[in-house]
Amino acid sequence: MRKSLQSIKHMINLTKQYPGLPDELKSFYAYLSDCGHSIMAVPKSLAEQHSQSDLSEFEAAVPVKYVLANKYLIHDGYIIINVPYDEVFGIDVDDGYEEY
């Protein structure tokens, strides 16, 4: 389990899977009760601001559908993706990307 998920492990449904998920994304996948099918990723803006920090502190649940539709980078064991991020509300993508 990813370090970023340790404090919310009660929200993870381990029985859910995402059909056709690329192998390189499987270790980043989690089904969260409030977010649905998700990839734990670091928004590019945060990765740039905190490049010398432990990036697990900045991982957030990004809808799988969004990750698959956009370019991402795997760097030092983290998914880095250009995703809209709000300091108050977190990941801010269109609801159409969410899948439950």
N, C-alpha and C positions, 0 to 999 in steps of 0.2 A: 504494500500500500504506500502511495506517495506521501511524503512528509506533510504536504499541504492538506491532506485529507484526514490526518490523525485526529484532529479536534472535532471533526464532523462525521466520524465513521458511523455514527448512529443514523445518519441520513443516506447512507449508501445501500443500494439494493444489489447484492452480489449475484442474484439470479438473473438479472437482465444482461443482455448482450446486444451489440449492434451488428446486424448482418452485413457482411462485406467490408467491415472496417479494415483498412490496410494494416498489415503486420506492424509497421513502424509506429502506428498510433495506439496499438493495443495496451501498452503499459501506461499510457496517459489517460485511458478511458475510465469513466465512472458513471454510473447511473445514480443521480442524486434526486431525492424526493421532491425538492423544490425547483430543480433545473432540468430534469429529464436526462436524456443521453448527452453526455458532456465529455469534452477533452480538457484536461487540466493544462492550461497554457499561460504564458506570461505575455500580457499586452506589450507590443513593441515599445510603446512610449515609456512604460515602466522599466523594461529591460535596459533601455538606453540611459534613463535617469539613475538607475541603481546597479550599474554593471559590476561594481565591486562588492555587492551585497549577496547574501544568500537568496537566490531567486525563488526558492520555494516559498518565501514569505509573500511573493507577488503573484503566485499561480492563482488563476481564477477559472471557474467552470465556463467554458465556451461551448456553445452548442456544436455537436458533431457536424451537423449539416453546414454550419458556417465554416468550420475548419476545412471540410472537404471542398467547399466552393471557393476558397481563398488560398493564396500562397502562404506557406509557413516554413519555418526553419527549425531544424533540430540542432541545438547548440548546447554543449556541455550537459546533456541529459535533460534539457528543457525544450518545450515547444515555444517558439517565439512567433507571434502572429500580430499583424496590424489589425487590431480590432478596436472599435470605439469603446473608450473607457471613461467613466465619470468617477471622480474622487469620492463622491457620496454614494452613488447607486451601483458602482461597479461596471461590469460588462453591459453594454447598451446596444444590442443588435435588434433588428426587427423580429417581432414575435414569430414570424413565419419560419424562422430557423429552428425554433424549439420543437422538440419531438419527445413525446411521453409514451 
